[in-house]
Amino acid sequence: MTATTPQFCSPSPVDQPQLDRFQAELAADVVIVGGGIVGLTLAAALAPCGMSIAVVEAQTRAAAASRQRAYAFSLTSADIFKGLGLWPQVGPYICHFDKVQLSDSDYARVVQFLPTDLGTEAVYYGAEHGVLMAALQKTIAATPNIHYLCSATLGETYEQGKWVIAEVSTPEKVIKLRSPLFVAADGKESLLRQRAGIGSVGWRYRQSCVTTVLEPEYSHKNIAYERFWPSGPFAILPLPGQRCQIVWTAPHVEAEAILTMPEAEFMAELERRYGTQMGRLKRLTPPALFPVQLMQCDRYVQPRLALIGDAAHSCHPVGGQGLNMGIRDAAALAEVLTQAYQRGENLGNVAVLRRYERWRRLENWVILSFTDLLTRTFSNEIWPLVALRRAGLWVLGSVPPLKRLALRLMTGRLGRVPKLARLGQQSER
């Protein structure tokens, strides 16, 4: 490691008095910090080659799975879950999008994406956090070479020869965890990224998102909607059980006011944007708010450390790309590490890790730029841009090759496809 490279651990070995504090020791080929969907996807993808994996998760197992959130789940993410053998546990509990409708405010032109555009069974899927986590946690629990450490706090980390030593505290004991490679899957505020001093570029948008789950009076017919208003995108994601999740983007002050509205006033404003196609709406969950930002790390790797998912990047929720980018990160890193492990290479070697970075960082830049362009082009009332975007919608809806290209980009099928996803596609044939 060069002197100019920031480190996420101390170059000094742990002294003996500190070592005496540990009540257990665990050596792993890979340590994954963060046991959410992306971190567990990586663990499940690495396990078949026989390497030992430790997952360090700050929450309890139940708390990690209990997040009230649904996602637009892409075709490639579904293919990766099929390649992992998880589709029998996931498929029956997610909603197929038989149509995705894209429109601009009150403009009459609507672009429709259909399964026939790509020759697939769905355009996208609606998947709930708990469903995805239940399938992953069941697999992790049944895999003897994965150590799933929940309610765990990552303490100091140190170099010791070719290893990184970490102190991990659980309710039962303090563990000396040793590995040549740590992977940060611990989200936007990644502790490992901060310790490594890895910088980033990006910005916070002037918008926040309000989400809630609704029960419409009439069937949603498995149709997803993305309607662009000058204040921000408004998305309707169909879910199983004839429910829908909405993602309502608005300027910060407006979003905070929406969140505190009396329910009757909230629903009246919601119905104005939602439309009448599904009849009366019933709110099932309290609305929640989160700010949105674009962020891309200066690098995804350094010796003995790799970043995946929100630890490496984040984007505007328009187009439903965030989680799907992270799942592709996990599949790509698993492919790179599996090949290196089978060749007997050091998994923490930066030359190995840069194979992953070269693969994913540029592809993620394309998605980040695409989502940023969408939200900036549509979230305004500047007449030249209004005319331009509406002309663009007309072209997109009228030129089938262009529509297929846009759909391949949004579903993760443009660019280098991970081996797991290709296996998943083959399993359906």
Residue pairs with C-beta under 8 A, 6 or more apart in sequence:
1 7
1 11
1 302
1 303
5 302
5 303
6 196
6 197
6 198
6 302
7 159
7 196
7 197
7 302
8 157
8 182
8 192
8 193
8 195
8 196
8 197
8 302
8 304
8 305
9 156
9 157
9 158
9 159
9 164
9 165
9 166
9 195
9 304
10 156
10 157
10 158
10 159
11 159
12 158
12 159
13 158
13 159
13 160
13 161
13 165
14 158
14 160
14 165
19 176
21 167
21 174
22 167
22 174
22 175
22 176
23 173
23 174
23 175
24 173
24 174
24 175
24 176
25 175
25 176
25 178
26 54
26 147
26 175
26 176
26 177
26 178
27 52
27 178
27 179
28 52
28 53
28 54
28 147
28 177
28 178
28 179
29 51
29 52
29 53
29 179
29 180
29 181
29 341
29 347
30 46
30 51
30 52
30 53
30 54
30 179
30 181
30 182
30 183
30 337
30 347
31 53
31 54
31 55
31 56
31 164
31 166
31 177
31 179
31 181
31 182
31 183
32 39
32 42
32 43
32 53
32 54
32 55
32 56
32 182
32 183
32 185
33 39
33 56
33 154
33 182
33 183
33 184
33 185
33 186
33 191
33 192
34 55
34 56
34 57
34 184
34 185
34 186
34 187
34 190
34 309
34 311
35 55
35 56
35 57
35 59
35 64
35 148
35 150
35 185
36 57
36 64
36 133
36 185
36 187
36 309
37 129
37 132
37 133
37 136
37 323
37 326
37 327
38 185
38 308
38 309
38 310
38 323
38 326
38 327
38 329
38 330
39 55
39 57
39 183
39 185
39 186
39 308
39 309
39 330
40 55
40 133
40 136
40 137
40 139
40 140
41 80
41 84
41 136
41 327
41 330
41 331
42 183
42 185
42 308
42 330
42 333
42 334
43 53
43 55
43 140
43 143
43 146
43 148
44 84
44 86
44 136
44 139
44 140
44 143
44 146
45 80
45 84
45 330
45 331
45 334
45 335
45 338
45 420
46 53
46 334
46 337
46 338
47 53
47 143
47 145
47 146
49 338
49 341
49 342
50 145
51 145
51 337
51 341
52 145
52 147
53 145
53 146
53 147
54 146
54 147
54 149
54 177
54 179
55 140
55 146
55 147
55 148
55 149
56 149
56 152
56 154
56 166
56 168
56 177
57 64
57 148
57 149
57 150
57 151
57 152
58 151
58 152
58 153
58 186
59 150
59 151
60 150
60 151
61 137
61 148
61 150
64 133
64 137
64 150
65 129
65 130
65 133
65 134
65 137
66 130
67 129
67 130
67 133
68 129
68 213
68 285
68 288
69 128
69 129
69 211
70 126
70 127
70 128
70 129
70 213
70 237
70 239
70 245
71 126
71 127
71 128
71 129
71 132
71 237
71 320
71 323
71 324
72 97
72 124
72 125
72 126
72 224
72 235
72 237
72 319
72 320
72 324
73 94
73 124
73 125
73 126
73 127
73 132
73 323
73 324
74 124
74 125
74 320
74 321
74 324
74 410
74 411
74 412
75 118
75 120
75 122
75 123
75 124
75 411
75 412
75 413
76 324
76 327
76 328
76 411
76 412
76 413
76 417
76 418
76 421
77 323
77 324
77 327
77 328
77 412
78 87
78 125
78 424
79 417
79 420
79 421
79 422
79 423
79 424
79 425
80 327
80 328
80 330
80 331
80 418
80 420
80 421
80 424
81 87
81 90
81 132
81 135
81 424
82 423
82 424
82 425
82 427
82 428
83 331
83 419
83 420
83 421
83 422
83 423
83 424
83 427
84 139
84 420
84 424
85 139
86 135
86 136
86 139
87 424
87 427
89 134
89 135
89 138
90 127
90 131
90 132
90 135
93 128
93 131
93 240
94 125
94 126
94 127
94 128
94 131
94 240
95 125
95 126
95 127
95 222
95 238
95 239
95 240
96 121
96 122
96 125
96 222
97 122
97 123
97 124
97 125
97 126
97 222
97 223
97 224
97 238
98 114
98 115
98 122
98 123
98 221
98 222
98 223
99 112
99 113
99 114
99 123
99 221
99 222
99 223
99 224
100 112
100 113
100 123
100 124
100 223
100 224
100 225
100 226
101 110
101 111
101 112
101 113
101 223
101 224
101 225
101 226
102 110
102 111
102 112
102 113
102 226
102 227
102 393
102 396
103 109
103 110
103 111
103 225
103 226
103 227
103 228
103 393
104 227
104 228
104 378
104 386
104 389
104 390
104 393
105 227
105 228
105 229
105 230
107 390
107 393
109 390
109 393
109 394
109 397
110 397
111 393
111 396
111 397
111 403
112 397
113 123
113 403
113 407
114 123
115 121
115 122
115 123
117 123
117 400
117 403
117 404
117 407
118 404
118 407
118 408
118 411
118 413
121 428
123 224
123 407
123 411
124 224
124 320
124 410
124 411
126 224
126 237
126 238
126 239
126 240
126 245
128 239
128 240
137 148
140 146
140 148
141 148
149 168
149 170
149 175
150 170
151 170
151 171
152 168
152 169
152 170
153 168
153 169
153 170
154 166
154 167
154 168
154 191
154 192
155 166
155 167
155 168
155 169
156 166
156 167
157 164
157 165
157 166
157 167
157 182
157 195
158 164
158 165
158 166
159 165
160 178
162 180
162 346
162 348
163 178
163 179
163 180
164 178
164 179
164 180
164 181
164 182
164 304
164 348
165 176
165 177
165 178
166 176
166 177
166 178
166 179
166 182
167 174
167 175
167 176
167 177
168 174
168 175
168 177
169 175
179 348
180 304
180 346
180 347
180 348
181 304
181 305
181 306
181 337
181 347
181 348
181 353
182 192
182 304
182 305
182 306
183 305
183 306
183 307
183 308
183 333
184 190
184 191
184 192
184 193
184 305
184 306
184 307
184 308
184 311
184 312
185 308
185 309
185 311
185 326
185 330
186 192
186 311
187 309
187 310
187 311
188 293
188 295
188 310
188 311
188 314
190 307
190 310
190 311
192 305
192 307
192 311
193 297
193 307
193 311
193 312
196 302
196 305
198 297
198 298
198 299
198 302
198 307
199 297
199 298
200 295
200 296
200 297
200 298
201 295
201 296
201 298
202 293
202 294
202 295
202 296
202 314
203 293
203 294
204 291
204 292
204 293
205 291
205 292
205 293
205 294
205 316
205 375
206 251
206 252
207 231
207 232
207 249
207 250
207 251
207 252
207 255
207 291
207 292
207 316
207 375
207 379
208 249
208 250
208 251
208 252
208 255
208 256
208 289
208 290
208 291
208 292
209 247
209 248
209 249
209 255
209 289
209 290
209 291
209 292
209 317
210 246
210 247
210 248
210 249
210 250
210 255
210 258
210 259
210 287
210 288
210 289
211 245
211 246
211 247
211 248
211 287
211 288
211 289
211 290
212 245
212 246
212 283
212 284
212 285
212 286
212 287
212 288
213 239
213 243
213 244
213 245
213 246
213 283
213 284
213 285
214 243
214 244
214 245
214 246
214 270
214 281
214 282
214 283
214 284
215 242
215 243
215 244
215 281
215 282
215 284
216 242
216 244
216 278
216 279
216 280
216 281
216 282
217 278
217 279
217 280
217 281
217 282
218 277
218 278
218 279
219 242
219 278
220 236
220 238
220 242
220 244
220 278
221 238
222 238
223 238
224 235
224 236
224 237
224 238
225 234
225 235
225 236
226 233
226 234
226 235
226 318
226 319
227 233
227 234
227 235
227 273
228 234
228 374
228 378
228 379
228 389
229 273
229 379
230 379
230 380
230 381
231 249
231 250
231 251
231 254
231 379
232 248
232 249
232 250
232 251
232 375
232 379
233 247
233 249
233 317
233 318
233 374
233 375
233 378
233 379
234 246
234 247
234 248
234 249
234 273
234 274
235 246
235 247
235 248
235 317
235 318
235 320
236 244
236 245
236 246
236 274
237 244
237 245
237 246
237 247
237 320
238 244
239 245
243 284
244 278
246 270
246 274
247 317
248 255
248 258
248 270
248 273
249 255
249 292
249 317
249 318
249 375
249 379
250 258
252 291
255 289
256 289
258 266
258 269
258 287
259 287
259 288
259 289
261 269
263 283
266 283
266 287
267 281
267 283
270 281
271 281
274 281
292 316
292 317
293 314
293 316
294 314
294 315
294 316
294 368
294 371
294 372
295 313
295 314
295 315
296 312
296 313
296 361
296 364
296 365
296 368
297 307
297 311
297 312
297 313
299 357
299 361
300 306
300 307
300 308
300 312
300 353
300 356
300 357
300 360
300 361
301 307
301 350
301 353
301 354
301 356
301 357
302 350
302 353
303 348
303 349
303 350
303 353
304 348
305 348
305 353
306 333
306 353
306 356
306 357
308 326
308 329
308 330
308 333
309 323
309 325
309 326
309 329
309 330
310 322
310 326
312 329
312 360
312 361
312 364
313 325
313 364
313 368
314 322
315 321
315 322
315 325
315 367
315 368
315 371
315 372
316 371
316 372
316 374
316 375
318 371
318 374
318 375
319 370
319 371
319 374
319 410
320 410
321 367
321 370
321 371
321 410
324 412
325 364
325 367
328 360
328 363
328 412
328 418
328 421
329 360
329 364
331 418
331 419
331 420
331 421
332 356
332 359
332 360
332 416
332 418
333 356
333 360
334 418
334 420
335 418
335 419
335 420
336 352
336 353
336 355
336 356
336 359
337 347
337 352
337 356
340 346
340 347
340 349
340 352
341 347
345 352
346 352
359 416
363 415
363 416
366 409
366 415
367 409
370 409
377 385
377 388
377 389
378 389
380 386
395 402
396 402
396 403
396 406
397 403
405 414
408 414
412 421
